[in-house]
Amino acid sequence: MAATEIRHIVIVGGGTAGWMTAAALAALVRRPGLTIDLVESEAIGTVGVGEATIPHIRAFNQRLGLDEDTFMARTQATFKLGIEFRDWARLGNSYIHPFGAYGRSIDRVGFHHHWLRLRRAGAAADIHDYSLPVVAARMGRFARPDTDPRSVMSTFSYAFQFDAGLYAAYLREYAEARGVVRTEGKVTRVEQDPDSGHIRAIDLDRGERIEGDLFIDCSGFRGLLIEGALEAGYEDWTQWLPCDRAVAVPCDTVEPSIPYTRATALEAGWSWRIPLQHRVGNGYVYSSAFLSDDQAVERLMGRLEGPARAEPRLLRFTTGRRRRQWLGNCVAIGLSSGFLEPLESTSIHLIQAAITNLVELFPDTGFDPADADEFNRVMDLEYDRIRDFLVLHYNATERDDTPFWDHCRTMAVPDSLAEKVALFRERGVVARYRDGLFLEPSWLAVYFGQRIEPDAWDPLSDRAPDGPLADTLETLRSSIQRAAAAMPSHEAFVRACCAAGAHA
């Protein structure tokens, strides 16, 4: 049969992944006669602990036409300038991975090369003093960036810390207003074409049968369609990312919210702290090979700064990704496509990346394998390069005070990461790629924050005289301090523009 336009999309699963997908497809794939069904069951809970994001979420919201202040009020959001890492390189050490640049290039030489040369001579401050989002975060201050590229206030970006459940509900309203139909029910059977293997329809526990052209699996870790029916296969990365459990619990807010997420290395993993307007999200990501579930709960509950708002929730996972995230007429988005622990707040970004690639490669009923191959290629690169970045945090440590950290310090790493680290150690070069999430400032934050320093710098830096170069860096550092000090407190900024209840 001749290929025709997709007329019916079926999304299996709600939560953040399902409703982000539904909202985006309803807004961006505008074709006469296209219908979108989303099937979810209230009896099946969502993971719902991922509350921190990276700046790419702003582009997603803007593309949907969401007003930022209204979105923040509806989701009890706060602003996020970066992530603070405590005790990762060694006990007592801390640094912030900022959403912004370190300094600026001088004479077409990267800032960190000039900084490294002067630092070795004792003529430069800590590199984080040259990053406006780091300085502002440490002061607890926030303002939106300036659009003037000449201003130091243009050198950073920001993300959000929000209630993922409220975000899903907000997008549900958006999607349903644009024609998405939600059906309550559990999938009991997946019907496939006997020749192609494509999914024809799903049967629900209430007796409904829903047919579709394109099926999107947002069913979470179960991978109900992509794995349960199509058996796409899974690539296990536990050898490099040994944590396989998490326990999460919210607590009351007892202090003014801060514009950053905190990740503290503990005995067998790390804990997160994510401040929202109405509560604080807390969790402990750990390896069950080094810590029991009861011990993890005890450690987490002992760290809460205020009364717990719920019972601790335990999650089990295997880090890795599906071998094929688009297979036949089924695309996996969210946890059904794979899982990389929340250390750098990348889960929602991977949902967004999959949606963006699907929209760009949107198929017809012929389902050209080239579209699926390109989607899988791009998403594999996203997962692989985020994986390398996460593994760096664990492996680049001097800690040997617990069996877990001694294991991480001495474990083998992916060849792709080993090559990146070797390149930086030798000449201070940060590997660059056309595809991949984290850019040079992110790698610099972790390299320097976890005490990896190059043996040499770009020799072109030596052309700049020490005195004038030192003056340039000091002027920059001073301007960053003044700009941060002039910002309102984060708490005051949120209260003034986007406090919960302030917007309909």
N, C-alpha and C positions, 0 to 999 in steps of 0.2 A: 504494500500500500504506500502511496505517496505520503511524504512527511507533511504534516500540517502544524499550525501553531498550537502551542500548549494552551488548553482551555480550562484545565482543572488541576490545581495544585492542592495536595494534601500534606499538611504538616502534622506529624505525630509527636506530641509532647508540647507542653507550654513552658512555663518558667522564663528565665531571661532569654535563653536561646530561641525558644519557640516564638515568643512575642516580638523579639527584635526582628526575627525573620519575617513574621507575618506583617509587621508594620512596614518594613523596608520593601517587601514585594508589593504590598498594596499601594505604596506611594511611588515606587520607581518602575514597576513593570505595568505600564498602563496599556492594556489591550482590550478592545471591545469583547465582551463575552467571557473574560477571564474570571474564574471563581477561585477563591481560596478558602479551604476548610482547615481548621485547626482542631485536632482531637486531643483532649487531655482529661485526666481523671483527678478529681479532688482527693480520691483515696490514695493516690500515689504522690508522695511529697517530692519537692524539688530540693536540690542541694542547698541553694539559697544562702551560702555563707560568703560568697565572693562579693565584697562590698567596695573594693578599691579598683581604680581604673588607671589607664594611662591616657595621654592627651588625645589620642586618635578618636576617643569617644565623642569629643566635641565636634569633629567633622561629621560623624554619623548623625548626631542630633541635629546639626545644622542642615544636613541634607534632607532630613525629614521635616524641617521647618519648625522645630521645637524652640520655644522661647526659653533661654537658659535660666533666667531667674524663676520662671514658673516651674520648669523641670526640677530645679534644686529644691524649691519649696515643697513640691509634691513628693519628692523622694527623700526628704530630710537630709539633704546633701550638705557636705562641706567641701572646701577647695583642697586641692592636693598639689603641692609643689615638688614632691619627690618622696623617696623612701629612706628612712634612717635605718642603718644596719648597726646593731650593737653586738659586740663580742664575737664578730665573725673572724677577723684576722687573728686576734688574740683577746683574751679577757681584758676588759677595760677599754678596748679600742672601739671607736665609732666613726661613722662617716655617713653622708647623705648622697644618694644617687639622685641628682637633680633633673628636672625637666627643663634643661636649658644649657647654655654654652659655658665653657670656661674661657674667660677672656675673649680675645679675638685674634685672628691672624695678623701678623705684623710682617710686612715685606713678603707676603705670600708664603710665610712659614707658619705652621701651626703653633698656636699659643703654647701648648704644653712643651714644645721643644725649647722655646725661649725660657719658659718658666724652669724647666729642668736644669738648664745651664746656669741660670742665676741662683737657683736653690742650692746647687752643689757649691756655689761660691758664697753661700750665706747671705744672698742679696734679694731674696724673695720670701714672701709669706707662704703659709699653707695654700695649696692650690685651690682648696674650697673657698678661700677668701676672695677668689676672683670669679665666683659664680653667684649671681644675684639671687636665684631661687634658694641656694643653700643658706646664704646670709639671712634672707627674709624668713625662711622656715625656722631657723634657730632663734630669731627674734619673735616668732609667733605672729608675723605680719603678712598681709596680703593685699594686692591690688591687681587688677587686670592689666595685661601688658599694653604697651604703647604700640601703635602701628607705624610710628616714625622709625625707620631703620637706623637713624643716627642716634637715637636715644638708648641709653643703657637699659631703659625699661622695655625695650623690644627684644631683649636677649634671653627671654624665657617663655615657657608655656605653662600650662597647668592642666590638671585632670580633676576628677571628683571622687569623693568617698560618699557612697549613698547606700540606701536600703535596697538591695536587689529585688526583694519581693514587691516593694512599692514601685520600682522601675518597671517590672513586668506588668503590674496592674495599670500603670500609666500608659504603657504601650498597647496594652489590650484595648483600652478605651480608644486610642488613636486608630488601631487597626480595625476594630469593629465599626467605627464611624466611617471607614472607607470600604466597608463591604465584607470584611473577613467574618466568616461564620464559625463560632465555637461550638463543638459538640462534646458533651460530657460522656465519658465512657472509657473502658479499658479494651485494648486490642486483644482479641482472642485468637485470631487467625489471620495470616497474611497469604493472600492468593497470588500465585505467580503464573506467568505465561509458561506453558511447558516447553516451548521452543526457545524463546529468548531469555527466559529467566526473569524478565522484567516483572515488577509488581503491578498487578491489575487492580487489586482492591484489598481493603482490610475489613474484617468483621469485628463488631464490638459486642461487649457482654450484654448489651441491652437489645441486641437483635439487629441493629443497623448494619448495612453494608455500604461502604463508601468507596466508590471507584475514583480513579485519578489518572492523570497523564504523568505528572511529576510528583514523586514522594520525597519529603524532606524529613529526615530522622533527627528529631530533637528529644529523643527519649532518654537522654542521660547515659550513665555508665552502661546500662543494659544493651544499648545499641540494638533495639528491638528489630529494626528493619535491616540496617547495614550489616549486622553480625548475626542476629537471630535468624533472619530469613536468607540473606545473601552470602553470609560467611566470608566477609571481606578479609578477615585475618587481622591480627594485632601484633605490633612490634613492641616488645617489652624493653623498657629502658631502665629497669631497676638497678642494673649493674652500675649505672652512672648517677642515678637519682634514687638513693636507697630508701627515702621516706615513703611509706605506704599506708599511713593512717593519719587522720586528723580528728581532733576533738574541738568543738566550737561552742561558745556560749556568749550571749550578750550580757552587758552589765550596765548599771546606771552611770551616768556622767557625773563626775564629781569635781571637774576642773574645766576651765575654758578649752574649747576645742582648738587643736593645732592643725596647721595646713600641711600635714604629712602623715604618712603611714609609718609604723615602726615594726621592724622585724628583728627580734632578739634571739641570738643563737643560744640554745639551751643544751642540756646534756646529751640528748639524742635526736636533735632536730632544731626547730625554732618556733617562736611564738609570734603571732601578729597582734597588733593593736591598731584599730581603725576607728577614729572618732567621728561620729555622725552628730547631727543636731540633737537627737533625742536619746542617744545611747552610744555605747562603745562596743564595737565588735572585737571579740577576742578568740584566739585559737592556738592550738599547739599542733604543728605538723611534725610527725616523728616516724622513726623506723621501729616496727614491731620486733625486729631482730635484736634491738638494744633496749627496749622499754615496753613494759606491759601497758595495756589499756587503762587499768586501774591507776597505775603510777602516773600516766599522762593526765588523767582527769584530776588527780590530786595536785600535780604541779600547776596545772592551769588554774584551778579554782583558788589555789594559794596566791596567785599573782593578780587576781582581780582587784581593781582599785575601788569598786563599789559593789553593792549587792547584785547578785546574779538575777537576770530577768527571766530565765528559763532553765530547764535542765540541760546539762551538757549533751551535745549531739555527736555521736561517733560516726566517722566516715572511713570506708576502706576503699583504696584505689590502687591501680597499677599505672605508673607513669609510662607514657608511650603514645603511639598513634596507630590508627587503622592503616593497613597496608594500601587500601584504596578507600578514599573518603567519598568519591563519586563512583558508583558502580551501577551500570545499566541506567535505569531511570530513577535512581535513589541517590540523594546527596545527604551525607551526615554533617550536621552542624552542631557545635557545642561539645558537650562531654561524650556524645556518641561517636565523635570523630577522633577522640584521643584526650589525654589529660596531662597537662604540665602543672605541677603544683603551684600555688598562688604566690610564690616568693616575689615575683616582679609584676604581679597584678595583670597577667597576660590572658586570662581566660576569656574575658569579654572581648578583648582585642581579636582573639582567634575566631570568635563568633562573627565579629564585624568583618574580618578579612574574608571569611568563607562567604558571607552574604554578598560582599562587594564583588568577589570573583564570580559567584553564581550569576549576579545581575549582568556582569560584563560578558559572560559566556552563555547567556541564557539560551537553552536549546529549543528545538522544535521536536515533534514526536518521532523524528528519525534518530535522535540521540546520537549524533556523530561522535564516535569514540575519541576524535581529536579534541573535542571540547572537554571531555572527562579527563583525558591525559594532561591537558594544560592545567586544568583545575587542580589535579592531584600533584602535578609538578610544583606549582606555586605554593600550595598548602604544605607540601612536604618540606620545602625550603623554609617556610615560616616556622614550622615545628622544629626542624633540625637546628636552626640558628638560635631560636629561643632556648632550646635544650642546651646548646653549648654555653650560652650566657648563664643559665642557671647552674650548670655543673661547675663553672668557674667559681661561683660563690662558695661552694662546698670544698673544692680542691685547693683553692688559694687560701690556705689557712696555716698558721703556725701551731694551732692547738693540737695537743696530744694528751689533754687532761682527762678525756673520757674515751672509751673504746670506739664510740661512734665517730668522733672527730679524728681519731688516729686512723680509722678506716678511710674517711673521706680524704684526709691529707695524703695518703699513700696509694689510693686507688688509681687504676689506669683510667684515662679520659679518652674521649673520642679523638681520632686522629685530626679531625678538622679543628678541634679546640687546641690540641697540642701545637698545631702549626700557627694558630693565631697568637698564642702565648709566646712561642719562640720568636716570632717576628717582632713582637713588642719588646721582649727582653733584649733583643740584639740592637735594635735601632729606634725604638719608640714609635714604630709604625703600627697603626690600627688598621686591620684588614677592612676593606670596603667592598660592598657588593651592591649590585643593582636591586636585588630583592633581599628582604630581611628587615626585621623590626628595629633592632637597636643600632643606633648610629654612634659615631666616635665619642661624643661626650659620655654616653652610658658606659662604654667599655673603659674609658679613662677613669670614671668614678670608681669602678670596681677594681681595676688594676692598681690605682694609687691608694684607694681606700683599704685594700687588702695587701698592701705592702709589696706589690710587684713593681719594680722600677727598672727602666731600661739601662743597659750598659753604656749607651751612647745616644746622642740626639742628632737631629738633622744638621749637618755641617754648615748649611746655609745660615743657620742662626749665628754662627761665629762672625759673620760680617757686620752684625749690629754691635756698636760699641757698648760696653757694659754700663757706663754711667747713664747715657740717655735711655737705654732700654730699661734699666732699673727705675728711672723716673717715670717712664710710661706705665710700667706695671703698678707703681705706687699711686699714680693718678687714677688708674682704673680701679684699684682696690678702694681708694677713698670715695670715688663716685658711687661705687656699689654700696658702700656703707651708708652714705647719705641717702641714696634712693630707697634702701630698705627701711631706714629709720623714718623716712617721710611717709611710709605706707601706714594705713590704719591697722589696728590689730585685726587678726583674722576673725575673731569673735564679733567685733564691731562691724566689719565689712559684711559678714553673713547676716547679721541682725538688720542692717540697713537695706540690703538689696534682695534677699531671698530667704528670709526666715519662714519656717513652716507656718502655714495658715495665712501668710501675707498675700498669696496669689490663689485665684480660683482654679 
